[in-house]
């Protein structure tokens, strides 16, 4: 596998607004309709549905925005380049929080999914089992029949955040590695100026630390 071929596939960003009162007051349908109009003037989202506590704004089944009292979430496919999608999400974060007058948040979550293509004759699963795991075939047999693949999961917990890193075969195409980082920041925060840097730091982690790990083994 050539780690230079590592690429981003999907970016998910979620913010949890701090409630101004308990129970949280739902956004009005007028607010949400006006927000959808603003978003659709700039970006192509053809679907708008009210939810019990907010709205769903979507483009086909690939990209969607959830605007709820307890969660503002962006889920976007990365067709080619990471930077335009990151900038789009940051722009949407600013647009939505300004329109809904949201300034305080309990947490921020960022998930980035990447893939690393391999060689058709070598399965990603075989690479993980032979390069990363000290279990021989007899050891794997103790788990029973039907094992399709083997993966790695790492959990980190620091003062600032906690996150999971997964490295496993892409089960739809066993020649590829599936790499996912899911990071959550612990501390409440005010304003969204720091969101872009936090998104970029997640991407940098995969393309520096994780790539270095892969290079050391592959």
Steps between C-alpha positions, in 0.01 A plus 500: 500500500617850416402740780526790255164376366323559832195718441205648687153357435254663744500775762246525782493797739255541788444779751281467809344838586478591866130541588401851599222360718369162609337332327662641183269714290458354149587700192193641328396379156538857375860512623580168336329585171689828477823319584444245224441781251832661598689174474345403168587837349867409545508120488297236320283323756180382338330339801350671804302314764375605840596278792328493841776722641647662188561429134697286257659665198647263242644453155397157372610240757865604501506828691278622781468760772305438820382810683358395836484655844746241628725460195620693197665241274659506154564179308679549168660277239847613389498440123856614426662754731463541877549878514185614311280272713661624821447860389140426404424351843666793677293741291182307585592498870533878495180545299285276723633617835459865396146447370388308809701724737696210646820597677559246778564129449550201724724300268636460149536167322694431181511176302722455196490184289786414266597212274831362385487291183721197472595239246232266373707191573560599863206543734508779758392242754813294435720804547345582837522141625861451392645845571309630803372205702703231676239226464572199283243306305450250781419789732243642261337155473417520873247772412304262278398496136367784290761769569505729198756749620708640783538861601658732753332740738685754713339717766663822626399721793671832571409807703367668186322219317443130450500315172487162329722397212400201289717329239335204332427349160230664292269201497335600171846489336756303696792648304448833682561618854222690678631765740272701730563748777210612719602782736299681767608809689415498870477865593206733430595793278372833377498605136600293198825667398706198604297238312703515178833442676359204691370343177840550338679347800301177460596481134865575582505221760398238244737629236797527739487270803277230349681508166834468683367195683390341174829579330691338786310174447415486133 
